[in-house]
Amino acid sequence: MPDASDSPLLIPAPAPAAPSPSPATPDLPTMLVVDDEEGPRLSLRMVFKNDFRVQTVENGELAVEFARHNPVHVCILDIRMAGRSGIEVLRNLKEIDPHMEILMLTAYETIETARQSLRLGACDYLGKPFDLPTIREAVARALRLRRISETVLATQERLHRLTDQLHDTTLREEMAKTTSQIYAGVLHDINNPLTIIIGYVEMLELRLAKVSFLHGADLDAVREDLAIISKQVNTCFAIATRYLRSLGKRHFSNREVRVNQVLTDLQTLLKHHPAIRGGHLAVKQLDKDTAALINGTELIQILLNLTINAFQSTSKDQTVWVTAELVPQTLPLDLLCDGPEDIVVGREPLANEPPLVALSVLDQGPGIAPEVLPHIFEPYFTTKAEQGTGLGLAIVSRLVQDHRGLLHVKTKVREGTRFTVYFPAKEPSDSNQPFRV
């Protein structure tokens, strides 16, 4: 064995001493190689020295000791060794770090040892002698799985921090000084993205339970789900920040968001939402995209609340339409009047200057009874008994008015309901299409 001074990553000769960690190399993950043969240890060190901080040990006791004191991203572990067997070491390493990705090597491959390795959490099982392309591909796949695990853990930590923040004693005391509606509004708004997060996490668990390792389309699907989960966590933080700032009576300046992008996000977020059940969401985007003058988080919250409310309007399967339309002239407010089948919110703060963008949510539910219609935007008013909080439409109403928009509800008993929100928009392309009330 070469002297330890030749390479600071090699283990010194005295076996009882615990291995010391390799010198820190910025941005490189750590690989642990466990093999009682010197040849494979040196070979693997040379192959991966530019991609990992490689730590080599010659037995299971040293491997477990190193893992107890150092993070290990990928481990290459020989099954047959003196002392602890590779299977036993695999079990020990997974107890220390369940997210460590471990590749098993053996010159005496059997179906039973392969099954046992994968059952205990190994991500791959390779025979000796190994060829360079195969080992590189297996290690790359293992590292990708480790990165996915780290992303999931980071997301969970952010959610825990958010939960702690919302339950902080000081925050609850400050909210009590204003109104209980603010606190209830936070929980209601965050419920939508959290429901989506839970759905995607459950799908990930099902997908990962069926495979020993991921590659190709399965790996791409997991990456897409993780991107959606991460985006929803950011939405939760944005919603919480909005309400926390409102406690300090700070005002937000209008931002802008591309309408078609929001509609695309809406389809993605509701793809696996339990509210849809056997229904269908149909979306009609603008022929030419434009920007609505509203914060993107608030617009997606408005559309989520309205769309989920539409699906919950009936227990029957239905198609809910979400449509976008450019309005090139001022709204004819004299045609938008309250009545037994209509209600309008936001006349006073409305910035009735073209161009405007109209976003409509149409359901095929039972419609809203005339005696109920005047109350639908009142906080805590609900007709959904067990599943309703009475806050969804109240929040929509407030957000629309905060951004100088207008909300028009048109309903007909036994035929359905259309909610339409109007917001100022940036200059669209020329359009002479007639406006429809």
C-alpha positions in Angstrom: 0.0 0.0 0.0 1.4 3.5 -0.8 2.4 5.7 2.0 -0.3 8.0 3.3 1.9 11.0 2.4 1.6 10.1 -1.2 -2.1 10.8 -1.2 -3.9 12.5 1.7 -7.1 10.5 0.9 -5.6 7.1 1.7 -6.1 5.5 5.1 -2.9 5.2 7.2 -1.7 1.7 7.9 -2.9 1.2 11.5 -6.3 -0.4 11.0 -7.8 0.4 14.5 -7.6 4.1 13.9 -10.7 5.8 12.5 -10.3 7.2 9.0 -9.8 10.9 8.8 -11.9 12.9 6.4 -10.4 14.0 3.1 -9.2 17.6 2.7 -12.2 19.8 1.9 -12.6 20.5 -1.8 -15.3 23.1 -2.5 -18.4 22.0 -4.3 -17.3 18.3 -4.6 -19.5 15.6 -3.2 -17.9 12.8 -1.0 -17.5 9.2 -2.2 -16.6 6.4 0.2 -15.0 3.3 -1.3 -15.0 0.2 0.9 -13.1 -2.8 -0.4 -10.5 -5.1 1.2 -8.6 -5.3 -2.0 -6.2 -2.5 -2.7 -6.5 -2.7 -6.5 -10.2 -1.7 -6.7 -9.7 1.0 -4.1 -6.9 2.7 -6.1 -8.7 2.2 -9.4 -11.8 3.9 -8.2 -9.9 6.7 -6.6 -8.2 7.5 -9.9 -11.4 7.2 -11.9 -13.4 9.6 -9.7 -10.7 11.9 -8.2 -11.8 14.9 -10.3 -15.6 14.4 -9.5 -15.6 13.5 -5.8 -13.6 13.8 -2.6 -12.8 10.1 -2.6 -12.2 8.4 0.8 -11.1 4.7 0.7 -11.2 2.2 3.5 -10.4 -1.5 3.6 -13.1 -2.8 5.9 -16.6 -2.3 7.2 -15.6 -1.0 10.7 -13.6 1.9 9.2 -16.4 2.6 6.7 -19.0 2.9 9.5 -16.7 5.0 11.6 -16.1 7.4 8.8 -19.8 7.7 7.9 -20.6 8.6 11.6 -18.5 11.7 11.4 -18.6 12.8 7.8 -21.4 13.2 5.2 -21.2 10.6 2.4 -23.1 11.2 -0.9 -22.2 8.0 -2.7 -20.6 4.8 -1.4 -19.2 1.9 -3.4 -19.2 -1.2 -1.2 -17.8 -4.6 -1.7 -20.1 -7.4 -0.6 -17.4 -10.0 0.5 -14.9 -8.7 2.9 -13.1 -9.9 6.0 -14.9 -8.9 9.2 -18.3 -7.4 8.6 -19.9 -8.5 5.4 -20.9 -5.9 2.8 -24.6 -6.6 3.5 -24.1 -5.8 7.2 -22.2 -2.7 6.4 -24.9 -1.6 4.0 -27.5 -2.0 6.8 -25.2 0.0 9.2 -24.6 2.8 6.7 -28.3 3.2 5.9 -29.0 3.5 9.6 -26.5 6.4 9.8 -27.8 8.1 6.7 -30.9 6.7 4.9 -30.2 9.1 2.0 -26.7 7.8 1.3 -26.7 6.1 -2.2 -24.8 2.8 -2.1 -23.6 0.7 -5.0 -22.7 -2.9 -4.2 -19.7 -4.6 -5.9 -19.1 -8.4 -6.0 -17.1 -10.9 -7.8 -19.4 -13.7 -6.6 -22.8 -12.5 -7.9 -25.9 -14.4 -6.8 -29.6 -13.5 -7.2 -30.1 -13.7 -3.4 -27.4 -11.2 -2.6 -28.6 -8.9 -5.3 -32.2 -9.0 -3.9 -31.0 -8.5 -0.4 -28.8 -5.5 -1.3 -31.7 -3.8 -3.1 -34.1 -4.6 -0.4 -31.8 -2.9 2.2 -31.7 0.2 0.1 -28.7 -0.2 -2.3 -29.3 1.8 -5.5 -27.3 -0.6 -7.8 -25.5 -3.9 -7.9 -22.5 -4.4 -10.1 -20.1 -7.4 -10.8 -16.3 -7.4 -10.7 -14.4 -6.7 -12.7 -16.3 -3.6 -13.7 -15.8 -1.6 -16.9 -15.3 2.1 -16.8 -18.5 3.2 -18.7 -20.7 1.0 -16.5 -19.3 2.2 -13.2 -19.4 5.9 -14.3 -23.0 5.6 -15.4 -24.0 3.9 -12.1 -22.2 6.5 -10.0 -23.8 9.4 -12.0 -27.2 7.8 -11.4 -26.6 7.4 -7.7 -25.5 11.0 -7.4 -28.6 12.2 -9.2 -30.7 10.2 -6.7 -28.8 11.8 -3.8 -29.5 15.3 -5.2 -33.2 14.5 -5.4 -33.2 13.4 -1.8 -31.4 16.6 -0.8 -34.0 18.6 -2.7 -36.9 16.9 -0.9 -35.2 17.4 2.5 -34.6 21.0 1.8 -38.2 21.5 0.8 -39.4 19.8 4.0 -37.1 22.0 6.1 -38.5 25.1 4.5 -42.1 23.9 5.2 -41.2 23.3 8.8 -39.7 26.8 9.1 -42.8 28.3 7.6 -45.0 26.3 10.0 -42.9 27.4 13.0 -43.2 31.0 11.8 -46.9 30.9 11.5 -47.2 29.4 15.0 -44.7 31.8 16.6 -46.2 33.3 19.7 -45.3 36.8 18.8 -46.9 36.5 15.4 -50.1 35.2 16.8 -50.2 38.0 19.4 -49.7 40.6 16.6 -52.4 39.0 14.5 -54.8 39.1 17.4 -54.3 42.9 17.6 -55.7 43.3 14.1 -58.4 40.8 13.1 -58.9 37.1 13.2 -59.7 37.2 9.5 -56.0 37.9 8.6 -54.9 34.8 10.4 -57.7 32.7 8.9 -56.8 34.1 5.5 -53.2 33.0 5.8 -54.3 29.4 6.5 -56.9 29.4 3.8 -54.5 30.7 1.1 -51.7 28.4 2.1 -54.0 25.3 2.1 -54.2 25.3 -1.7 -50.5 25.0 -2.4 -50.0 22.6 0.5 -52.7 20.3 -0.8 -50.9 20.3 -4.1 -47.5 19.6 -2.4 -49.0 16.7 -0.5 -50.4 15.2 -3.7 -47.1 15.4 -5.5 -45.2 14.0 -2.5 -47.6 11.0 -2.4 -47.1 10.4 -6.1 -43.3 10.5 -5.6 -43.5 8.0 -2.7 -45.6 5.6 -4.9 -43.2 6.0 -7.8 -40.1 5.5 -5.7 -41.6 2.5 -3.9 -41.9 0.6 -7.2 -38.4 1.0 -8.5 -34.9 0.3 -7.1 -33.3 3.1 -9.0 -34.4 5.8 -11.4 -33.3 6.6 -15.0 -34.7 7.9 -18.2 -38.4 8.9 -18.2 -38.8 8.0 -14.5 -36.0 10.3 -13.4 -37.3 13.1 -15.6 -40.8 12.7 -14.1 -39.4 12.9 -10.6 -37.4 16.0 -11.5 -40.6 17.7 -12.8 -42.5 16.8 -9.7 -39.7 18.2 -7.5 -39.7 21.4 -9.5 -43.5 21.8 -8.9 -43.1 21.0 -5.2 -40.3 23.6 -4.9 -42.5 26.2 -6.7 -45.4 25.5 -4.4 -43.1 26.0 -1.3 -42.1 29.4 -2.8 -45.8 30.2 -3.2 -46.4 29.4 0.5 -43.6 31.8 1.5 -44.9 34.5 -0.8 -48.4 34.2 0.7 -47.2 34.3 4.2 -44.9 37.3 3.5 -47.8 39.2 1.9 -49.9 38.8 5.1 -47.1 39.5 7.5 -46.4 42.7 5.7 -50.0 43.7 5.9 -49.7 43.7 9.6 -47.3 46.6 9.3 -49.8 48.4 7.1 -47.3 48.5 4.2 -48.7 49.0 0.8 -47.7 47.0 -2.3 -47.1 48.6 -5.6 -48.7 46.7 -8.5 -46.5 44.2 -10.3 -47.1 42.5 -13.6 -47.5 38.9 -14.7 -48.0 37.3 -18.0 -51.6 36.0 -18.2 -50.9 32.9 -20.3 -48.1 31.8 -17.9 -50.5 32.0 -15.0 -53.1 30.0 -16.8 -50.4 27.3 -17.6 -49.4 27.3 -14.0 -53.1 26.9 -13.0 -53.4 23.8 -15.1 -50.3 22.3 -13.7 -51.2 23.0 -10.1 -54.7 21.6 -10.4 -53.6 18.5 -12.4 -53.7 16.3 -9.3 -55.9 18.3 -7.0 -58.5 16.2 -5.2 -61.2 18.8 -5.8 -61.3 17.9 -9.5 -62.1 14.2 -8.9 -63.6 13.0 -12.1 -64.1 16.4 -13.6 -62.2 18.2 -16.3 -60.4 21.6 -16.4 -60.5 23.4 -19.8 -58.4 26.5 -20.2 -58.6 29.1 -23.1 -55.5 31.3 -23.1 -55.1 34.7 -24.9 -54.3 34.5 -28.6 -51.5 37.0 -27.9 -50.1 37.0 -24.4 -50.2 40.2 -22.3 -49.4 41.2 -18.8 -52.0 41.9 -16.0 -51.0 44.5 -13.5 -51.2 42.4 -10.4 -48.8 40.3 -8.4 -48.5 36.8 -9.8 -48.9 35.1 -6.5 -52.2 36.9 -5.9 -53.5 36.2 -9.4 -52.8 32.5 -9.1 -54.5 32.5 -5.7 -57.6 34.2 -7.1 -57.9 31.7 -9.9 -57.2 28.7 -7.6 -59.9 29.8 -5.2 -62.4 30.4 -8.0 -61.6 27.2 -9.9 -61.7 24.9 -6.8 -64.9 26.6 -5.7 -66.3 25.9 -9.2 -65.5 22.2 -8.9 -66.9 22.0 -5.4 -70.2 23.5 -6.6 -71.6 20.1 -7.4 -70.8 16.5 -6.6 -71.3 15.5 -10.3 -68.5 15.3 -12.8 -68.3 18.5 -14.8 -66.1 20.6 -17.1 -64.9 23.9 -15.6 -63.7 26.5 -18.1 -61.1 29.1 -17.3 -60.9 31.7 -20.1 -58.9 34.9 -20.8 -60.0 37.8 -23.0 -58.6 41.2 -23.8 -61.0 44.1 -23.4 -59.9 47.0 -25.6 -62.3 49.6 -24.2 -63.6 50.8 -20.8 -66.2 48.6 -19.1 -69.8 49.6 -19.5 -70.6 49.8 -15.8 -74.2 50.7 -16.5 -74.6 47.2 -18.0 -72.9 45.6 -15.0 -75.6 45.8 -12.3 -76.6 43.9 -9.2 -79.7 41.8 -9.6 -81.2 38.3 -8.8 -78.6 36.7 -11.2 -75.7 39.2 -11.0 -73.5 40.8 -8.4 -70.6 43.2 -9.0 -67.7 44.0 -6.6 -65.1 46.7 -7.0 -66.9 49.6 -8.8 -65.2 52.3 -6.6 -61.5 51.3 -6.8 -61.8 50.1 -10.4 -59.1 51.5 -12.8 -61.5 51.5 -15.7 -59.0 52.4 -18.4 -58.3 50.2 -21.4 -56.7 47.8 -22.0 -58.1 45.4 -19.5 -57.9 41.7 -19.2 -60.9 39.6 -18.3 -60.4 36.2 -16.7 -63.6 34.0 -16.3 -64.3 30.8 -14.4 -67.4 29.0 -15.6 -69.0 25.9 -13.9 -71.8 23.6 -14.7 -73.1 23.5 -11.1 -76.6 24.2 -9.8 -76.1 28.0 -9.8 -76.6 30.4 -6.9 -80.0 31.0 -5.4 -81.1 34.7 -5.5 -81.4 34.8 -1.7 -77.8 33.5 -1.3 -76.1 35.6 -4.0 -75.8 38.9 -1.9 -73.9 37.0 0.9 -71.3 35.0 -1.0 -68.5 37.5 -0.4 -69.1 37.8 3.3 -66.3 36.3 5.5 -67.2 32.9 6.9 -70.4 32.6 4.8 -70.5 29.1 3.2 -73.1 26.7 1.8 -70.6 23.9 1.7 -71.1 22.8 5.3 -68.3 20.3 6.1 -65.7 21.3 3.5 -66.2 25.1 3.3 -64.6 27.8 5.5 -66.4 30.8 4.0 -63.1 32.6 3.3 -62.3 31.7 -0.4 -64.6 34.3 -2.1 -64.0 36.9 0.6 -60.3 36.7 -0.1 -60.9 36.9 -3.8 -63.0 40.0 -3.4 -60.4 41.7 -1.3 -57.5 40.9 -3.6 -59.4 42.0 -6.7 -60.2 45.4 -5.1 -56.7 45.8 -3.7 -55.4 45.7 -7.3 -58.1 48.1 -8.7 -59.9 45.3 -10.5 -63.6 44.4 -10.7 -65.4 41.1 -10.0 -68.7 40.2 -11.8 -70.7 37.1 -10.9 -73.4 36.0 -13.3 -75.4 32.9 -12.3 -78.5 31.0 -13.3 -80.2 28.4 -11.1 -79.8 24.8 -12.5 -77.5 26.1 -15.3 -74.2 27.2 -13.6 -72.2 30.3 -12.6 -69.5 32.5 -14.2 -67.1 34.5 -12.1 -65.2 37.1 -14.1 -62.4 39.3 -12.8 -61.1 42.3 -14.7 -57.6 43.9 -14.2 -55.7 46.7 -15.9 -53.3 45.3 -18.5 -50.3 46.4 -20.5 -50.9 47.5 -24.1 -52.2 44.5 -26.1 -52.3 44.1 -29.9 -55.1 45.9 -31.7 -58.5 44.3 -31.2 -62.0 45.4 -32.2 -63.8 42.4 -30.7 -67.1 43.4 -29.0 -67.3 43.3 -25.2 -69.6 40.7 -23.8 -71.4 41.1 -20.4 
